[in-house]
Amino acid sequence: MAITYRKLFHLLIDKNMSVSDLQKKAGYSANISTRLKNDNYVSLETIEKICRALNCKIEDIIEIKED
């Protein structure tokens, strides 16, 4: 199993928000944005920042996909 952040990017579209807007609002680096786009590991601390910035739950931005 692997994690994908597709739900996050769909949510950003729904909120008419860019990745750089989220980056500024949540307070993380451009490197993290790249990691999210590539479905790479992101710390729980960063996930929490994103959820707070978007006022959402973890399950709203993360999805587990079967290999």
Steps between C-alpha positions, in 0.01 A plus 500: 500500500604856434370846578382745237417867544261524202218596734703798617540634147130449426417690819727786395315521168166502682624782724647687201838499674844448349773280641709809574204659683475192719876495549493857634189450713619173654862615534699226330772503233482449124682171554194368685275602209718293267484204739120524508476513120717189474312312776815482711523492879386814682515530878188489712589850620472628143173314447367667814604845370321433172185382676496808722554731202218336303277437802463134406570149629787272405270273302403802287854527360657153522396179333651154530540322169566136437829414327 
